[in-house]
């Protein structure tokens, strides 16, 4: 019985064969180019002996890829520009600061506008963004649908009631 698993395995084999064919073709073309360059260099050398020609050492490193030692050295050294705060880090810090300033739950759409205004970056999906920062900071709480709150330490959240109502309820219970 032919199923999806067999089809995927067959496609992997086809891709592997295509990669091998492509690699062989590239090796042939590279060899042809190097041979042609050597011929041209020899012609120039015969006509002008004052110029020096430099050949590439070996094409095997291009074909085989880097060695394990080279990969280990690359992983130890940093590449590229010096580290800067990422876009998401700036947006996350901005979101936390806004929620700390706002002493009550804030709507996601309102929070999104404030974050975008402060950072200049656009948030494509607010729910996904908030889920990631909820994981990063446990004080961020999703109170309800589209409502987010930053809970300070040892703080209780009262929803749908004014604090005076809560105090009145507590005194009636006594």
Number of C-alpha atoms within 10 A of each C-alpha: 3 6 7 8 9 11 11 11 11 12 12 12 12 12 12 12 12 12 12 12 12 12 13 13 12 13 16 12 12 13 13 12 12 15 12 12 13 14 12 12 18 14 11 15 14 9 10 11 10 8 10 9 11 7 9 6 7 8 12 10 10 9 12 8 10 11 9 9 8 10 11 10 10 11 9 8 7 10 9 5 6 6 8 7 7 9 11 15 12 14 22 21 14 18 23 19 13 18 19 15 10 13 12 16 19 18 15 18 13 11 21 21 12 15 23 15 11 14 16 11 13 13 15 9 9 15 13 11 15 20 13 13 19 17 10 11 12 10 15 21 16 17 15 11 8 16 16 20 23 26 18 12 7 5 8 8 11 10 11 6 8 9 11 9 9 12 10 10 11 10 8 8 6 5
